[in-house]
């Protein structure tokens, strides 16, 4: 199978910036669901108090899910993208309880964090490290800013439940084209890549677990919109305008005809299963 043209981390960030307005609907809700599984992995985190860095925080999903379990923790957060920092600050401003729990939200590069050494009991990097141009430099910063005995949790996607749907769509619209891949994220689906990065960053004992969550639409029609928000960028490089114009109709047809094969349901909700790696390591 032929892969797509490689995508750099900088290109990935640029593409990500273009969809911030639809981030929660497109993929953020699935990232948030995975983040809800992270607090139990931090077995050494203080029962009261404690300090956390939400690294590459996005709109703050990991912070919000963590504080549901550890409401007395103090959180700092960083992201390299101004719209994400602005979005998270707006969410905090509208929630007095959250404002009392989040110490600061900074516009910072995760490869050059300005926090002092040994600052945090935990560092969470939820679906961010594959965007780092130099992920080893980012891992070194995670290690540096952790307190001795502190724990880092880093998440990555393991499988993408929407890919079989995309491939079926592609077979119907552009069958001669190589099946579309995700060249930025898919190399990270092999946990050995993240293990090497974290080891080079200074960590020695790394444990992986698998988290299963779904990417949902409110109903079948809304799930088709979720898919189209994802598929549009994936086919933008090598589909003609005429082929792109067929994407919406054919995607709806595939979901309608093959829902039992490709989809999961929960009441009215329709979605596809996703799997994530959660890597846990201590300093």
N, C-alpha and C positions, 0 to 999 in steps of 0.2 A: 504494500500500500504506500503510495507516495504522500509525503507530508507537505503541508503548506509552507510558503516562504517563512523563514524564521522571523519571529517578532522579538525585538529587544524589550528590556524592562522599561526603557523610556517611552517606546511606542505604546506599550501596554498602559502606562500611566496616562498618556495622552488620550488613548481610547477610553479609559476609565473616566477621565475628566468630562468627556463628552456625554456621559450618561448619568451624571450625578442627579439630575432632576428626576430620573426614573429609577434611581439606584435601589430603593427599598422594594419597589414592585418587581424589578428585574431579577435581583439576586440577593439584595440586602436581607430580606426576610429569612432566607435559607442560612445565610451567615449568622444572623442573630439566633436562629434556632440551634445551630451548632455551638455558639457561645454559651448557651444555657447549660451545656454539658460540662463546661470547663471548671467551675468552682469545686466540684467534688474531686477533681484531679489534683488539687493543691492541698494535699493532706497535711502539710506542715504550716499552713497559713494560720496566723494567730486567731484565736476564737473571738477576740475583741481587738478593735483597732487594726493595725497593719497598714502597709503602704503598697500601692499597686501602680504600675505603669501600663496604660493601655497604649501600646506601641503600634504606630500606623493605624490610628483609632477609627478612621472613617467617620461615620456619624455617631459613634459612641455605643454601638450595640454591645460590645464586650463589657464596657463599663456598666451599662444599665443591667445586664444580666448578672454580672458579678455582685453588684450592690443589693440585688434581691436576696442573696445568700449571706453576704457580709455587709450589712448596712452601716456598720461603724468604721469600715475601712476608709482610708483617704486615698483618693485616686488622682493621679496626674495622667495627662493624655497628650500625645503628639501625632501630627500627621504632616506630610510634606506638601499636601494639596490645600491651598487656601480655601476653596469652596467647602471642603470637608470640615476644616477647622471652624469656618463660619457657621456651617450647619449645626455642628455639635454645640457651639456656643449658644446658638439660638434655642436649641432644645433645652439646654441648661437654664437659660434665662427664663424660660416658660415654666420651669419646675423648681420651686423653692427648695424642696427636699433634695433634689439632685444638686442644686447649687451649693448646698451645705456640705455635700460629700465630695465634690470634685474640686480639688485644690487649684489646678490650672490646666488649660488646654493650650498647647504651644504649637506654633508653626515651626517644625523642625524636621530635618532629615534624619531618618533612623540610623544612618551610617555615621553620623557625627553628633550624637546626643550631647546636650550640655549639662545634664544632671551629674552631680558628683558620683564618685565611686561608691558602691555599697549603699545605694539609696533605697532600694525597694525589696519588700518581702516576696513580691511576685511581679513578673513581666508577662503580659499577654500580647501575643502577636497573632491576631485572628485574620487569616487570609491576606497577609500583607507581604511576607518575605519574598515571594516570587516577583514582586514589583521592584525589589531593591536592585539597582544596577550592580552593586557589589554585596551579595548576600552574606559573605563571610565577614565583611566589615560590620554589617548590621548585627550578626551573631556575636561578634566581639563586644559591641556596645550593650547588647542584652546581658552578656556575662559580666561586663564591667560594672553595670549599674545595679545588678542584683547584690543583695546582702549575702554574706556567707551563710549557707543553709537555705537561701531563698530558692524559689522554683520558677522556671520559665515554662510556659505552654505556647507552642507554635502550631497553628493549624494550616492545613492544605487540603485541597480536594483530592480524593482518591479515585472516584468514578463520577461521571457526569450522566445522569439519567436522561438528559435531553438529547444526547448524541445519537442514539438509534432513531429517534424521531427525525432529527435533521438529516440523517443519512437516507431515510426513506423518502423524505421530501426531495432530497438531491437526486435520488434515483429516478424520480418522476419528472423533474424539471431539467436536470443537466446530467444525464446518466454517464456520459463519456468522461466527465471530470473526475479527478481523484477525490475520494471522500474527504470531506473537510475535517481537519484536525484543529487542536488548540495549541499552537506551537509555543506559547509562553508558559502555559500552566501544565500541560501534559508531561513534560520531563520531570516535574515535581511529583507526579503521581507515584513514582517509585520512591519509597521512603528512604532508600539508600542515599539519594541525593541530599535530602534534608539532614540525614544523619551525618554525612560528610561535612556539610556546612556548619552544623552545630559543633561537631568535634573540632573543626578548624577554628571555631570561635572560642574554644576553651572548655567546652563541656565534655564529660567523660562517660557518664551513665545516662543513656537516653532510652526511654520507654515509649512505645507507640501503642495507641489504641484506636479503634475505628468507631466513628460516630455516624449514625444513619439518620438523616432527616430528609424531608421532601421540599422540592420547589413547587409552590402551590399557586393556583389561581382560585379566585373566589367561586368560580364555576367553570364549565368547559370553555366558554367564550373568553373569559378572563385568562385562563391558562394559555390559550392560543396567543393572547397579547403578550404574556410573559415570554413565551417561546420566540415570538417575533422580535421582541426587544433584545433577545440574545442572538438570534440568528442573523439579524441585519448586519451586524459588524463582522460576523464570521464569513459571510458570502460577499462582502463588499469588494474584495480584492479581485476576484476573477469571474464574477457573474455579470452578464450584460444587463442593461436596463430592462430589456424585455423579460429576461429570466427573473430579475428581482421583482418585477411587477406581478409575477405568478406566485411569489412566496407566501403571501397571506392566504390566498384561496387554497393552495395545495397543503399548507400546514393545517388549516382547519379540516380539510378532507382527511388527512392522515390521522389526526386526533380522533375524528368522528368514527372512522372506519376501523382503527386499530387501537382504540382506547384500552381494551382488555389486555392487549399485549404490552403496551408501552407505559401505561399510566396507573396511578393509584388514586383512590377516592376516599373522601371522608365527608359523609353527608353530601352537600352540594359541591364541596371543593374537589377539584381535579388537579393532579400534579404528577411529578415523576420523582422517583427516589434518587437521592444523592448520597454519596459516602465521603467522609472526610477523615484524614489522619490527624490525630492530636498527639504531638510529641511533647513529652514531659521530661525535663532535665533540671537537675539541681546544681548549685554552685558549692 
